Amino acid sequence: MDAAEKPIIIIGAGLAGLACACYLHRAGRRVLVLEAADAVGGRVRTDLTPEGFRLDRGFQVLLTRYPEVERLLDYGALRLQAYRSGAVIRLPDGRQTTLHNPLQRPAAAFTALTAPIGTLPDKLRILNFVRHVRSRSSGQLLSHNASNAQDTRSFLREYGWSEQIIDTFFRPFFGGVFLDRNLSTAANFFEFVFQQFAKGEAVVPALGMQQIPEQLAARLPAGTVRLNTPVEAVEGTTVRLWTDQTLEAAAVVVATDGEAAQRLLPAEAAPTDLRWRQTTCTYFAAPAAAGHPDKLLRLNAAPDALAHNVAFPSDVAPGYAPAGQRLVSVSTHGAHGLSEAELAARLQPELAAWFGPEAAAWQHLRTYVIPYALPVYPAGQPVRQNLKVTDTLFRCGDFAAYPSQNAALATGREVAEMLLA
Ligand SMILES: Cc1cc2nc3c(=O)[nH]c(=O)nc-3n(C[C@H](O)[C@H](O)[C@H](O)COP(=O)(O)OP(=O)(O)OC[C@H]3O[C@@H](n4cnc5c(N)ncnc54)[C@H](O)[C@@H]3O)c2cc1C
């Protein structure tokens, strides 16, 4: 590497920017990553509280079979801890039913006659669909033109699934993944995500999701990532910081979220029609549970609930809570119009009805309202937008593809490959 060589400047140290930086550095190119925030990770951040809880900024998991994740991450060093495949579903009438491995071993999962989730033909369709997604590559599913033109809800209906299984299984499960309980997300993305759950595991690093971007940043030479360095503008190959300082680059990669990309990129390359899915994650502390945890997600099929998904991260990765305590993560998707205190107060009776009266005494720890969680990915949107703006200006991030860690990492890699070509 030539020290006099101008660096490739990457704006944003989220997964996309870090992936791009890692591939370029590995190929011997000089890179400089400018990050506005006080740590790397973007939407993948974890806070350590004074009491010793690790709070991911919103409930989030890593899917182990994401192709880009398999390509880039060192799983062993992250000490990944897995949720059990399946879920406990709370039905609108308050009954609960447990699905073990519904997407990995659908036959076993759905034979329980007592599982009030869907009809026998529904269960056979799951079996068929698992076969379908297993027989295709993830790239084939993502670029499946027919399903790309359809939203998930109409795709499920057209496939023949009953309204009952859509409401009691697909809506709470995939609505939680898409942060979209209407299931208006494009069906090609549904097919891809279904495949990931059918083939792999949902995991978290032992010490929180932020360990993922930190692992990538640690591969870069010291000084490569500059934190607390917001970029104001890009003018050709000159990058202007908020401090008015300017930096000269060999090429510039805008690897921010879509909102910032809109401001930094020239109008013709800025993301258009940018809309977001919102989620709110409310954390509570509970006393440690006795016995072996089932490590299953809890999904709520009740249409008027505020507690949509509940997880116990410390059951899966004990480092998420101090000894003797249990971390409870409650997700509410979409806009709710409540203050944090109002939301917590409304959640507690719901949780008590669901988990027993002791839940009313769970201690509210912190609330993360995340208005810009996932870019909306509607039917008909291309699976990959242009990443190259000019010979010296590129863009990457989930806004340029579909709403997933895999997309952020993939677009980061693809931009690095273009720069190296
Ligand atoms: C609550 C939640 C749950 C999620 N769950 C999942 C999940 O389970 N599975 C999954 O695959 N995906 C999930 N996602 C989505 C996933 O986290 C994102 O798709 C991915 O992290 C996006 O990465 P990115 O690099 O494209 O963007 P970002 O993470 O947004 O990174 C952009 C970076 O650019 C920086 N930046 C912005 N403006 C400037 C500027 N002017 N100057 C310098 N830096 C700037 C930002 O500070 C940020 O660090 C979830 C997201 C959220 C919020």
The ligand as a Gaussian input file, in Angstrom:
#p B3LYP/6-31G(d) Opt

LIG

0 1
 C      -34.576000      -2.815000      14.997000
 C      -34.008000      -3.407000      13.745000
 C      -34.091000      -4.767000      13.544000
 C      -33.550000      -5.338000      12.405000
 N      -33.578000      -6.698000      12.280000
 C      -32.928000      -7.275000      11.258000
 C      -32.803000      -8.686000      11.210000
 O      -33.216000      -9.407000      12.137000
 N      -32.172000      -9.222000      10.128000
 C      -31.670000      -8.446000       9.118000
 O      -31.114000      -8.979000       8.162000
 N      -31.749000      -7.106000       9.164000
 C      -32.349000      -6.508000      10.209000
 N      -32.394000      -5.139000      10.292000
 C      -31.863000      -4.344000       9.177000
 C      -30.354000      -4.193000       9.208000
 O      -29.918000      -3.819000      10.483000
 C      -29.985000      -3.131000       8.173000
 O      -30.480000      -3.532000       6.909000
 C      -28.467000      -2.923000       8.039000
 O      -27.843000      -2.839000       9.281000
 C      -28.240000      -1.670000       7.230000
 O      -26.859000      -1.409000       7.145000
 P      -26.324000      -0.189000       6.265000
 O      -24.860000      -0.201000       6.368000
 O      -26.954000      -0.252000       4.929000
 O      -26.936000       1.123000       6.938000
 P      -26.766000       1.728000       8.424000
 O      -26.667000       0.648000       9.415000
 O      -27.881000       2.707000       8.574000
 O      -25.359000       2.488000       8.392000
 C      -25.204000       3.758000       7.854000
 C      -24.118000       4.489000       8.637000
 O      -23.894000       5.756000       8.032000
 C      -23.678000       6.708000       9.054000
 N      -23.935000       8.045000       8.521000
 C      -25.132000       8.583000       8.145000
 N      -24.971000       9.826000       7.697000
 C      -23.651000      10.108000       7.780000
 C      -22.855000      11.244000       7.446000
 N      -23.393000      12.361000       6.941000
 N      -21.527000      11.177000       7.655000
 C      -20.956000      10.060000       8.158000
 N      -21.660000       8.958000       8.492000
 C      -22.990000       8.978000       8.297000
 C      -24.657000       6.290000      10.141000
 O      -24.312000       6.848000      11.392000
 C      -24.518000       4.781000      10.085000
 O      -23.505000       4.317000      10.949000
 C      -32.933000      -4.519000      11.419000
 C      -32.856000      -3.143000      11.616000
 C      -33.365000      -2.588000      12.775000
 C      -33.216000      -1.114000      13.002000

